[in-house]
Amino acid sequence: MTIKTILGNNDFTEFLRGKKATFFLSLSNTKTANIAGITQAGIPGMIHLTPTLDAEFLCTGEVRSLKNIATTPKGVPTPGLITRAAHLLHPFSSLALLDLGLEVKPKIDYFPLYDFGIEPSGSIDTGANIDAMELFEKGVEFAEEYFCRSDYIILGESVPSGTTTALATSLALGYDTHDKFSSSFKNVPTDIKQHVVAQALSGCEGIDDLFEKLSRVSDNMLIFNAGLVLGLQKRKITTVLAGGTQMAALLLVINSILKHTEQSISGHNLALCTTKWVHEDPNSEIKKLLEMVDFPVNAYYADFDFSLTEHPALKLYDEGEAKEGVGAGGALMYACLNGITQEQITRKVESFLG
């Protein structure tokens, strides 16, 4: 297993080799996920539980708000298994959860669960109903107050239907991102997504204010983390965005806010790392998304797949049925930079499935 470069050079990852990281998992619900057929990131009728279950399993190795590990209708288990495997093989300095609007809080003790008093966002086709300015400011405030005890932060997410809200957000901000976003599906439900996004964008017609647009078409994860990342960059805290096209959309939100406020960042302490499945996804173009950002972006993918397993559920990843989530790409990067092999990750993930 190696780390390969999408943009930039390998100096950033080599600098992190052998270093310890704190892992943040951003968790939120958007009612966009309730639209039939728009996502397969979880169990039909219980999609809202996906981030809750991901948090429980990542921290404890158990799911406590449901009897079994959540899988998609086609039987694909959460990529949280990959992140958990990396953590067991070379533990993060700490695991922390960011509640950015959950319907059901995870049943865990001891692990930090930061609660910002945020409600789940609405469905973007009828209006996300977010106070984007307040949410952004909460992210900045948290970054200013957080004491980082490790060498760097890895920031992951679990937001069902997040690629749809990310697409709508980037289009509302003026970026040409059609056909560039990944999906939890192999065969993307393009018609459904296009209809929902079109309705979301119609709600922005005539609105020029950046934060008002975000309030209508975005999701809590993108807005809060824009504030968080900018706050961490101000403090020069090295941060890895662990995810695919949703995290690329986060960079586009940051880019727009910087232009809106006539500020800039160097990007020196910031990178994105995703999975091979996102990088090679024929239905998305993460590199082109990243090239829309005005500041320099270091971006990578972990050259990991499930070619060493015979488990049918895991083979579905290599067939394109799931690609990223729960910070899997960043977790694989962390494992690789600390000497963990593809076979070790594969066997550990297999052990979770029996």
Order of alpha helices (4+ residues) and beta strands (2+ residues): beta-alpha-beta-alpha-alpha-beta-beta-alpha-beta-alpha-alpha-alpha-alpha-beta-alpha-beta-alpha-alpha-beta-alpha-alpha-alpha
